[in-house]
């Protein structure tokens, strides 16, 4: 696929079609990876986006209780002394 380089102020840039933007889920930023003879554009992602809100909702619903106790009833710490 050929893409033209266009003048943007004092710089130059490329334009990506809506099809490419939609297909690769590009939002506001892309990561530029420089290889020996290539430039690779990758969509910038935030893998843990929304986790804080999800954890807060889990806490509010009372679903953040441990599934197993930290200490078993028959456990002693004599070997740690």
NUTIPA-62312 format. One record per residue (C-alpha): x negated, y, z negated; residue number from 1. Coordinates in steps of 0.25 Angstrom, whole numbers, plus 5000, padded with zeros to 4 digits. Layout:
REM NUTIPA-62312
{x = X, y = Y, z = Z, n = NUM}
...
REM end
This chain:
REM NUTIPA-62312
{x = 5000, y = 5000, z = 5000, n = 1}
{x = 4994, y = 5014, z = 5004, n = 2}
{x = 4997, y = 5026, z = 4995, n = 3}
{x = 4993, y = 5040, z = 4999, n = 4}
{x = 4985, y = 5048, z = 4990, n = 5}
{x = 4991, y = 5062, z = 4988, n = 6}
{x = 4987, y = 5075, z = 4983, n = 7}
{x = 4992, y = 5078, z = 4969, n = 8}
{x = 4987, y = 5092, z = 4964, n = 9}
{x = 4972, y = 5091, z = 4964, n = 10}
{x = 4972, y = 5076, z = 4963, n = 11}
{x = 4977, y = 5065, z = 4972, n = 12}
{x = 4986, y = 5054, z = 4968, n = 13}
{x = 4995, y = 5043, z = 4974, n = 14}
{x = 5010, y = 5041, z = 4974, n = 15}
{x = 5017, y = 5028, z = 4970, n = 16}
{x = 5030, y = 5024, z = 4976, n = 17}
{x = 5042, y = 5022, z = 4967, n = 18}
{x = 5042, y = 5008, z = 4971, n = 19}
{x = 5028, y = 5005, z = 4966, n = 20}
{x = 5031, y = 5013, z = 4953, n = 21}
{x = 5044, y = 5005, z = 4950, n = 22}
{x = 5037, y = 4992, z = 4954, n = 23}
{x = 5025, y = 4994, z = 4945, n = 24}
{x = 5033, y = 5001, z = 4934, n = 25}
{x = 5024, y = 5013, z = 4934, n = 26}
{x = 5029, y = 5024, z = 4924, n = 27}
{x = 5020, y = 5036, z = 4921, n = 28}
{x = 5006, y = 5031, z = 4921, n = 29}
{x = 4998, y = 5020, z = 4929, n = 30}
{x = 4985, y = 5014, z = 4925, n = 31}
{x = 4974, y = 5016, z = 4935, n = 32}
{x = 4964, y = 5004, z = 4935, n = 33}
{x = 4951, y = 5006, z = 4943, n = 34}
{x = 4945, y = 4993, z = 4949, n = 35}
{x = 4933, y = 4993, z = 4957, n = 36}
{x = 4940, y = 4996, z = 4970, n = 37}
{x = 4954, y = 4998, z = 4966, n = 38}
{x = 4963, y = 5007, z = 4958, n = 39}
{x = 4975, y = 5000, z = 4951, n = 40}
{x = 4987, y = 5007, z = 4946, n = 41}
{x = 4994, y = 5000, z = 4935, n = 42}
{x = 5007, y = 5005, z = 4928, n = 43}
{x = 5004, y = 5010, z = 4914, n = 44}
{x = 5011, y = 5002, z = 4904, n = 45}
{x = 5014, y = 5003, z = 4889, n = 46}
{x = 5015, y = 4988, z = 4884, n = 47}
{x = 5020, y = 4991, z = 4870, n = 48}
{x = 5030, y = 5002, z = 4874, n = 49}
{x = 5042, y = 5001, z = 4866, n = 50}
{x = 5036, y = 4992, z = 4855, n = 51}
{x = 5037, y = 5003, z = 4844, n = 52}
{x = 5052, y = 5005, z = 4847, n = 53}
{x = 5055, y = 4990, z = 4848, n = 54}
{x = 5047, y = 4987, z = 4834, n = 55}
{x = 5055, y = 4999, z = 4828, n = 56}
{x = 5068, y = 4993, z = 4833, n = 57}
{x = 5064, y = 4979, z = 4828, n = 58}
{x = 5061, y = 4985, z = 4814, n = 59}
{x = 5074, y = 4993, z = 4813, n = 60}
{x = 5082, y = 4980, z = 4817, n = 61}
{x = 5074, y = 4972, z = 4806, n = 62}
{x = 5068, y = 4962, z = 4816, n = 63}
{x = 5054, y = 4965, z = 4811, n = 64}
{x = 5053, y = 4955, z = 4800, n = 65}
{x = 5042, y = 4944, z = 4800, n = 66}
{x = 5046, y = 4931, z = 4805, n = 67}
{x = 5037, y = 4924, z = 4795, n = 68}
{x = 5032, y = 4929, z = 4781, n = 69}
{x = 5018, y = 4934, z = 4780, n = 70}
{x = 5015, y = 4925, z = 4769, n = 71}
{x = 5021, y = 4911, z = 4767, n = 72}
{x = 5026, y = 4907, z = 4753, n = 73}
{x = 5016, y = 4896, z = 4752, n = 74}
{x = 5004, y = 4904, z = 4757, n = 75}
{x = 4993, y = 4908, z = 4747, n = 76}
{x = 4981, y = 4917, z = 4748, n = 77}
{x = 4972, y = 4909, z = 4739, n = 78}
{x = 4963, y = 4905, z = 4751, n = 79}
{x = 4961, y = 4920, z = 4753, n = 80}
{x = 4955, y = 4923, z = 4740, n = 81}
REM end
